[in-house]
Amino acid sequence: MSFMLRKFLIVMMIMGFSGVSLWSQGSRQWRQVGMLTNDVSEGQTLLDVKWIIPGKAARLILLESPDGALAEVRKIENIYGNNVILKQRLENDFAKGSRLYQQSTTEETD
């Protein structure tokens, strides 16, 4: 399977599972809120994050690999400082430097 086809299928799965568009849905947009400070492995629920903008618990988070080839959407269970606890286990490995995005409303970005 070609790289572009694989990436397209991953994006379509994310959109289907989360029920959201990657870039915007109505007045909501994904914006980068942080990046991983350590590698994480499949099955983990604890992420060490360097925040750009403080993330918010009980919301979806999009985790994207540094090269953009891999992404997953998960719900945040809780946040303790630079530690994020996910509700569901990761299905893939993500390298240090992977980006974290959360949806924000238009009011939050203004």
KOLGU-305684 format. One record per atom (N, C-alpha, C): x, y, z. Coordinates in steps of 0.05 Angstrom, whole numbers, padded with zeros to 5 digits, always signed. Layout:
# KOLGU-305684
XYZ;...
END
This chain:
# KOLGU-305684
+00017-00023+00000;+00000+00000+00000;+00018+00025+00000;+00012+00044-00016;+00028+00068-00019;+00026+00085+00007;+00046+00101+00011;+00047+00118+00035;+00023+00137+00035;+00017+00150+00013;-00005+00169+00012;-00032+00156+00017;-00035+00132+00006;-00060+00117+00010;-00063+00110+00039;-00041+00100+00051;-00041+00093+00080;-00048+00117+00097;-00036+00140+00091;-00041+00164+00106;-00070+00173+00103;-00081+00171+00078;-00109+00178+00074;-00127+00160+00090;-00122+00134+00090;-00138+00116+00105;-00137+00121+00135;-00114+00128+00145;-00111+00135+00174;-00128+00159+00180;-00126+00180+00163;-00141+00204+00168;-00171+00198+00167;-00180+00182+00148;-00208+00175+00146;-00218+00160+00171;-00201+00142+00181;-00208+00127+00205;-00211+00146+00229;-00192+00165+00231;-00194+00184+00253;-00219+00200+00251;-00225+00210+00228;-00250+00225+00224;-00274+00209+00231;-00275+00184+00223;-00297+00167+00228;-00301+00160+00258;-00279+00154+00271;-00280+00147+00299;-00286+00170+00317;-00276+00193+00311;-00279+00216+00329;-00304+00233+00321;-00313+00230+00296;-00336+00245+00288;-00330+00274+00283;-00304+00280+00278;-00296+00308+00274;-00278+00310+00250;-00276+00333+00239;-00258+00339+00217;-00231+00345+00230;-00209+00338+00216;-00182+00344+00227;-00177+00373+00230;-00187+00389+00211;-00179+00418+00211;-00201+00436+00222;-00226+00430+00217;-00246+00447+00230;-00273+00433+00228;-00291+00441+00246;-00318+00432+00245;-00335+00455+00257;-00349+00469+00239;-00364+00492+00249;-00345+00512+00259;-00349+00520+00284;-00331+00541+00296;-00308+00528+00312;-00304+00502+00310;-00282+00489+00324;-00259+00484+00305;-00235+00487+00315;-00211+00482+00300;-00191+00467+00317;-00174+00450+00305;-00153+00437+00319;-00129+00456+00320;-00117+00459+00343;-00093+00476+00346;-00073+00461+00363;-00048+00465+00357;-00027+00451+00372;-00026+00462+00400;-00025+00444+00420;-00024+00452+00448;+00002+00443+00461;+00016+00424+00448;+00040+00414+00461;+00054+00393+00444;+00075+00382+00455;+00090+00360+00442;+00101+00341+00463;+00105+00316+00454;+00115+00296+00472;+00145+00301+00479;+00152+00297+00504;+00179+00301+00513;+00194+00274+00514;+00180+00252+00511;+00191+00225+00511;+00177+00208+00491;+00189+00186+00482;+00176+00167+00465;+00154+00153+00482;+00132+00146+00469;+00112+00130+00482;+00106+00105+00465;+00099+00084+00478;+00095+00058+00464;+00065+00052+00462;+00059+00035+00443;+00032+00024+00441;+00023+00013+00468;-00002+00019+00475;-00013+00010+00500;-00011+00029+00523;+00005+00049+00520;+00009+00068+00542;-00015+00087+00544;-00019+00098+00568;-00040+00118+00573;-00028+00143+00586;-00003+00143+00592;+00010+00166+00605;+00029+00180+00585;+00025+00205+00581;+00042+00221+00563;+00056+00243+00579;+00082+00247+00573;+00096+00270+00584;+00096+00291+00562;+00086+00315+00569;+00081+00336+00549;+00095+00362+00556;+00106+00375+00536;+00114+00403+00539;+00092+00420+00527;+00079+00436+00544;+00056+00451+00535;+00064+00477+00520;+00050+00482+00498;+00052+00508+00485;+00029+00526+00495;+00006+00513+00497;-00019+00525+00508;-00030+00503+00527;-00038+00510+00551;-00047+00489+00569;-00070+00473+00557;-00068+00446+00558;-00088+00428+00549;-00111+00427+00569;-00134+00416+00560;-00157+00414+00578;-00166+00385+00580;-00172+00377+00604;-00181+00350+00609;-00210+00346+00599;-00217+00321+00595;-00244+00313+00586;-00250+00322+00558;-00229+00328+00542;-00232+00335+00514;-00216+00316+00497;-00222+00315+00472;-00206+00299+00453;-00179+00312+00448;-00160+00294+00443;-00133+00303+00436;-00124+00288+00411;-00112+00301+00393;-00101+00289+00369;-00071+00287+00372;-00060+00264+00371;-00032+00259+00373;-00021+00252+00345;-00001+00267+00336;+00009+00264+00309;+00039+00260+00310;+00049+00239+00296;+00078+00234+00295;+00093+00257+00283;+00119+00260+00289;+00135+00282+00278;+00134+00285+00248;+00133+00262+00233;+00133+00263+00204;+00104+00265+00193;+00084+00265+00210;+00056+00268+00202;+00044+00243+00190;+00059+00221+00190;+00050+00196+00178;+00030+00181+00195;+00028+00187+00221;+00012+00171+00240;-00002+00190+00258;-00028+00184+00264;-00043+00201+00282;-00064+00184+00296;-00071+00192+00320;-00092+00180+00336;-00107+00201+00351;-00133+00196+00355;-00150+00214+00371;-00157+00198+00396;-00153+00211+00419;-00160+00199+00445;-00173+00220+00463;-00187+00211+00483;-00199+00230+00502;-00180+00231+00526;-00176+00255+00537;-00160+00259+00560;-00176+00253+00585;-00166+00236+00602;-00179+00230+00628;-00172+00252+00648;-00146+00259+00649;-00138+00279+00669;-00111+00291+00661;-00105+00314+00672;-00079+00327+00667;-00067+00334+00695;-00042+00327+00699;-00027+00334+00723;-00001+00347+00715;-00001+00373+00714;+00023+00388+00705;+00030+00381+00676;+00053+00368+00672;+00062+00360+00646;+00054+00331+00639;+00039+00318+00655;+00030+00291+00650;+00001+00290+00642;-00004+00276+00620;-00031+00272+00610;-00038+00243+00613;-00061+00237+00624;-00071+00210+00626;-00094+00207+00606;-00092+00188+00588;-00112+00183+00568;-00133+00163+00578;-00157+00165+00568;-00178+00146+00575;-00174+00119+00562;-00164+00119+00538;-00159+00094+00523;-00129+00091+00517;-00121+00067+00515;-00092+00061+00509;-00086+00069+00480;-00061+00077+00475;-00052+00083+00448;-00051+00057+00432;-00056+00059+00406;-00054+00037+00388;-00028+00036+00373;-00012+00057+00376;+00014+00059+00361;+00035+00071+00379;+00060+00068+00369;+00083+00082+00382;+00085+00110+00371;+00092+00129+00389;+00097+00157+00381;+00123+00166+00392;+00139+00179+00375;+00166+00188+00382;+00165+00215+00396;+00186+00220+00411;+00190+00246+00424;+00187+00267+00402;+00174+00289+00408;+00169+00310+00388;+00143+00308+00373;+00128+00286+00378;+00102+00283+00366;+00084+00306+00377;+00067+00316+00359;+00051+00340+00366;+00024+00332+00377;+00014+00348+00396;-00012+00344+00408;-00030+00368+00400;-00054+00362+00391;-00073+00382+00383;-00099+00378+00399;-00112+00400+00405;-00139+00399+00417;-00157+00418+00401;-00183+00412+00402;-00202+00430+00390;-00206+00454+00407;-00209+00476+00394;-00215+00501+00408;-00239+00514+00394;-00254+00529+00409;-00276+00544+00397;-00265+00571+00387;-00279+00584+00371;-00271+00610+00360;-00266+00629+00383;-00282+00628+00404;-00279+00646+00427;-00252+00642+00441;-00242+00617+00442;-00216+00611+00455;-00193+00621+00439;-00195+00623+00413;-00173+00632+00396;-00172+00661+00392;-00194+00675+00398;-00194+00705+00395;-00180+00719+00418;
END
